[in-house]
């Protein structure tokens, strides 16, 4: 047996062992729908009934805020909201409306320790980023305060950002942006109270400022609601010299199309 044949034999043997390993994993942890738990043919997938509840945010939408339009108003159209109150960040993109399976996935990741959902959700986020991830210099998660991180054990935004960076080959900077002030939970607060709650809550670490100057950043969070949190975070990045900030979330809360 020559060298090439031996190498081919070793590669085939490793492939066989990997397949056996995968079969054992599937036997112990069978692939199920990430939404309802019904048996599936592969991991990291959702069944047809759950998929039918997913309201993807696709064009036409506002070029700045990513708000979906009910009708196509032409290429490059900007929503009245973006004109009346321009955001601190440059663009916002989200996968789906925060309802149905999208809400279930967010809640599973955030509250039920389903960190295994992050890679699948990140795949959808990369596609929904409208090229922002591909052109980014770095991926940065919206950070949790140390006390909240200690209580929750992990940051759901960091799980998503890490997976987005891994899928795209972009630089992952989990320690550049810090939450320096402990805030109350945003859930239940009105729009103005949310803004007041996170004002001055974020800062860029001194060690990370040089690496931000003029860079294109994708700021990752799980849900966009009023935008108070990501706006405060984006403001800190801009003040530190970031040239362009795209906010990328898995879901966004909204009621009606424009």
N, C-alpha and C positions, 0 to 999 in steps of 0.2 A: 504494500500500500504506500503510495507516494504522499508527499506533504499535503498537496491539495486535497487528496481524498481523506486524509486524517482530519484536516481542518473542517471539511464538509461534514464528516461524521460527528465531530465534536459539536458543531453548530446545530446539527439535527438533533443530537441528544439533549442539548440545552433547551431547544425549542420544545421538545417532547416533555421535559421536566417542567417547563413553565406552564404548558397546557395542563399537565396533571395537577400542578399547584392551583391553577385557576379553577379546575373542575372541583377540587377539594373545597376551595373557598366558596364556590357557588353552592356546594352541597350544604356547607355549614351556614353560610349567609346567602341564601338565594336572592337573585336580583328581584327587587320589588319596585313599584311605582314610588317615586319620591314624594308624591302627594298623598295618596290614599293607602299605599302599602300592598296593593294587589300584585300578584306574581307577574314578572315581566321577562322578556327574553334576554335583557342585558341590564347591567348596572347603569346608574346615573341617567335615568330616563323617566318619563311620565307617561301614564296610560292615556288613551284617546279621550275618555270622559274628563279627566283632569286637564288635558291639553285644551279642550274646548272652552274652559273657563279662563284661559290665558288671553288677556287683551294686550297684544303686542303694540308698542308705539312705533309706528312706521310712517314714512312720508305719505302725505304732506304734513310737515310740522314747522314750527317757528325755528329759524336757523340759530337763534340765540338760546331760547329757553327750551327748545324741543317740545313745545306744546303741540299736540296733534290737532290738525285742522279738520273740520267736517268736510270741507271742500278744498280743492287745490287752488290756491291764490297766486300761483306762479312761483318760479324758482327764486330763492333768496328772500322770500317773504318773512317779515318780522312781525310778531304779534303785538297788539296794542299794549300788553303788559310790559313787554321788553322796551318799548319806546317810552312809555310813561315813567317806568322805574327801572332803568338799566341796571343789571346785576353787577356785582363786584367781579364775578368770574366772567370768562369769555364765552363759554358755551356750556350747555347742560344736555346730557343724553341719558336716557333710561330705557330699560328693556320693556317694561310693561306697567300698566296701571295697577296700583296696589289693591288688588281684589282677586278673588278666586284662588287659583293655584299659586299665583305670584305672592299673595299675602301669606299663604300657608308655608311657602318655602322660606320667606323672610322670617316668619315667626319660628319655624323649625331651627333655622340657623341661629337666631338671636336668643331664643328662650329655652330651647330644648336640646342644646348641645349637639345639634346636627351639623358639625363642622364638615362632615363628609359631603354636604350639599354644595359647599363653596366652589369646587372645581367645575361642576356642571353649570352653576349660576354664572361663574366667571366666563365660561365659553359664550354664553348668551350676551354677556356684557361687552365682550370684545367685539362681537358682531354689531351690537347696537351703538358702539362708540363712534360710528361714522368716520372711521379713520383716525380718530384722536389717539387711540392706543398705539397704533402703528407709527405715528409721527411723534410720540411722546419721548422726552428724554428720561422721564422717571415717573413711577407710580407711587403715590403717597396716600395712605389711609387717613380718614378722619380719626384722630386718637380719642381714647377714653382717658378720663382722669385716673390716676393711680389707685385711688380708693375704689372706684367703680370697677376697674380692671381686676383688682384683687377679689371683689365680690363675685364677678361674673366669670373669672378665670381666663377669659379670652375676649378679644375685640372682634366682633363680627365683620366690621369694615376692614380690619387687617387681614382676616381670613380671605375675604374676597379680593383685596388688593394683591396679596401674595400670590393667589391663583392667577389673577390677570397678568401679573408680571411674569410668572412662570410660563404661561401659555404664549406670551408675546415676545419673551426675551428682553423685555424692558427692565431698566434698573428699578429695584424695589428699595424705597427709603422709608422704613417704618419708624425711625427715630428722629427724622428731620423736624416734623411738626409735633408740638406737644400741647396738651391741654393743661394750662398752668393754674387754672382756677376751677375749683369744684363747683358744679352747677346742679340745680335741681333737674329732675327729668322733664323733658319737653312735652311728654304726653299729657294732654289735658289743658295746656296753656294756650292762650290766644296768640295771634300773630305778633302783636306788639310785645307781649310778655315773653315770647320766645326770643325775640331780638334782644331784649334787655337781659334775659337770662344768660346768653352766651357772649354778650359784649365783652371784649377783652379776655376771652377765655383761652385763646390760642396764641402761641408764640413759636417762632422758629429757633431751634437750638443754634447757638453761636457756631458750633462745629459744622452746621449744615448750610449756613448762609452763602458761603462762596460757591457752593455747588448749585445754587438756585438761580444765580444771576443770568437773566436772559433765557432761561430754560422753559421748555414746554412741559407742563405738569398735568397729569391726570389725577384728580383728587377723588378718591373712592369712598362711597358710603352705601349703606343698604337701601335706605328709603329717602326720597325727597318729599318733604311735606310743605312747609312754608319757605324753606330755603334759609332759615335763620342760621342754622348750624354750619352748613357748607359755606355760606356767605362770610361768616366770621372766620372760618378756617382759610378761605380763599384770600380774604383781606390780609391775614398774617403772611401768607405766601407772597402776595404781591408787594407788601411792604418790605419783604426781605429780598426783593429783586426778581421774582419769577416773571418771565416774559409773557406767558400765556397759561391760563388755567382752565381746563375742561373738567367739569364735575360729571362723574359717571356713577349712576346708582342702578341697582337692580330694579327697583320699583319707584313709582311716584304716585302720590295721592292727588286725585283730581276728580271732579264730578262730570263736567260736560265738555264736549269738544267745542272749539271755537268756530 
